[in-house]
Amino acid sequence: MNKPSTQTIFKIVLAGAGIAHFIIGLIAVIPGIPKTTLAEIFYKASIVANPQMDHIVQMFGAYMLTIGILAFFAIKDPIKNAAIINGVIILLGIRVAQRVLFAGEAWDIFRIPAGWYWTQTIFFAAIAIALFYLKPKVEAA
């Protein structure tokens, strides 16, 4: 049995990040889907539904959807699309930093269970680190 190449593993990790962003973004932008359900399923967060929150979640969803689509483009030619990959890595890094800095608010405001919160945070960090170390390098001529 052949061992998967580093490039294959990289593309799988990038595809996973892309799919997750795409699905969450798509659900968030579709009118009529309760945003509380989205928050509960993906983040175990308890939010109060109101038109303002729905609008903010839809805006958030547009960014998530776009990141997912860009990740799919980058899979085809990672070297040519290094800026997209770096953007995904930076986004995940910022999200991990936010989660560390504002962990207390996750419980106080959203009642996100600590175990779930920290598991997701470590998972996001692992994806960012994997993308950083596995991304294809431009070979010197």
N, C-alpha and C positions, 0 to 999 in steps of 0.2 A: 504494500500500500504506500502510495506516495505521500510524503509530508507536504502540507500546504506551504506555499512560498510566503515570504514576508509580505509581498505585494497583495496576495490573496487575502491574508489575514487583515491587512490594512483596509482593503476594499470592503470586507465583511463588517469591520468596525464602523467605517464611514457610512455604509449602507444602513446599519442599525441606527446610528445617530440620525441619518436622514429620514428613515421611516418613522422613528419616534416623533421627530419634529413635524413631519408632514401630517401624521395622524392627529396629533394634538392640535396643530394649527388648523387643520381642516374642520375638526369638530368645533373649535372655538369660533370660527368665522361663519359657520352655518347658522342662520337665524332659526329660532324655534327649538334648538337643543338647549335644555337647561344647563346653564354654566355651572350650577352647583354640582350637577352630576359629573361634569368634566373635572372639577376640583376634587371631588370625593374619590373618583376612580384613580386618577393619575397621581394625586398628591396627598390623599387622605386628609384634605383640608375642608374645614367647615366654613362656608361663606354664606353671607346673607344675600339672597337674590334681590336685585333691584335693577332698574333700567341703566343706572350709571355703571354698576359693576358689569352688567352684560356688555355695555359699550367698551369698557376698558378691556375686558377679556377678548372681545372681537378684535380690537387693535393689537393686543398681544398675540392673538392667533395669526394675524397677517404676517407678523415677523417670524413666528414659528414655521408657518407654511413656507415662507420664502427660504428660510434656512434649509428646510427639508429638500426643496426643489434644487437649490444651489448645490447641496451635497450630492444629489443624484447626478448633476452635471459634472461634478468633480471626479466622480468614480470612473468615468470614461477615460479621462486623461489627467491623472493626479499631478503630473509635473507641470503641464500647461495651466492647470487650475490651482496652483499652489496658494494663490491669494484667497480663494474660497476656503480651502482647507485650513489655512492659518486663521481665517475669520471664525470658522467653527471652533477651532481650538481656543481662540481668545474668548469667544462667547462662553464656552464651557468653563474656562478659567475664571471669568468674571462671575458667573453664576455660582461657582464653588466658593469664591471669596465672599459673595453676598450671603450665601447660606451659612458660612462660618461666622461672619460678623453679626448677622441678624437672627441667629438661631433661637434666641429667647423669644423673639416676636412670633416665630412659627407656632409656638405653643400658645402664647398669650392671645394672639389675634385669631389664628386659624385652627387651633387645637390639633395640630399635626403631631401624631405620636413620635416621640424622640427616636425610637428604633427605626421607624420608616424614614424619618427625615435624614438621619445620619447614614443609613444604608444608601439612600438616593444620592446623598452628597459624595460619598466614597465612590459610588458607581459613576457619577458624572466626572469626578476627578480621574478615575481610571480610564475612562474613554478619552478624555483630553490628553492624558499622558501617553496612552497607546497611539493615538493619532500623531502626536508629536514625534515619538520615537520610531514609529513604523512608516511615516510618510516617505515616499520615494525621494531620493536626493538627485539633483542634477549632476550627472557625471562630468568631470572635467575633461575637456577635449585634449 
